[in-house]
Amino acid sequence: MTKEEIRSLIKETKLKLKSLEEEGKNLDYFQELSSLALLQIETNEFSDAEENLKMCLKYFTIQKDNLGKAAIYGILGTLKFKSGFYKESIKNYNKAYETYKELNQYNEEITCLIGIGNAFLKLNQLDEACDIFLECSAKCSDNNDIYNLLDCLGSLILIHEKQEKWDVVKELYKKSLEAFQKLKDYKGIIISNFNLGILEKKENNLKRALYYFEEGTNRAKESNYVEFIIKGLSYTGEIMFYLGNIKSAKDIYVEALYIAKNVNAKNAILQIKIVLNSFGLNEEQIEKELSKLDNT
């Protein structure tokens, strides 16, 4: 939603609250008040949102409604995160998490753990963040929550890349690839394969790199993701060159150039032509190679 749409909803919610207040400040009133606070967080009205959440928290405490309290603590965690008070965010998410854990509310537990992990990341406390995301990953796996598992894996990859633990990063990408395959998310499958290829290339495992680049490129062709096809062919051509198969490398780069020209990908065209020039091909020879593909 746009800011204008959110502000319009805030006005509507305030009118609902006035109407509900006439009937008495009951559960419906405070549920609507917590909804107002969420909208106010979106428009950075943090002080007003916090005041409303404190009123909700007081009500749910008096009512001994633990689920209601946990929900408010979770929203307070979000508020503190968005306003930059990351330690306060962790405290509130933890309060929500402990209650959700007692009540076996798995989805909410996972949401809180991701919030805590992200706050630790903001504080640059990487070891603490890593522990939280590992715990969260285990919960996601136990509950077959693949989308949140991918979120956790993405954060773990970020942490271990910062720490330059490339073996761990590789294993995490493999887990991400498995998750994307379960979801039949072709874009995720392609990117995971390319990332694994890049890591294998970094370690000079050229045949393994070639495998992942070819896998990613084939998936890109199946899905007709032209940008990824060009990228994958370029990766594959580079590895073929390093393996000493110059003719195959040249043919692959020509194929990439042919596709790039068809979609007018100007940057890719320029880069691939520079590579082909380095193979000793001039403009006329490049055009001759491209014309062969026109006739196939």
Secondary structure, DSSP 8 states (H G I E B T S, - for coil): --HHHHHHHHHHHHHHHHHHHHH-S-HHHHHHHHHHHHHHHHTT-HHHHHHHHHHHHHHHHHTT-HHHHHHHHHHHHHHHHHTT-HHHHHHHHHHHHHHHHHTT-HHHHHHHHHHHHHHHHHTT-HHHHHHHHHHHHHHHHHTT-HHHHHHHHHHHHHHHHHTT-HHHHHHHHHHHHHHHHHHT-HHHHHHHHHHHHHHHHHTT-HHHHHHHHHHHHHHHHHHT-HHHHHHHHHHHHHHHHHTT-HHHHHHHHHHHHHHHHHTT-HHHHHHHHHHHHHTT--HHHHHHHHHHHHT-
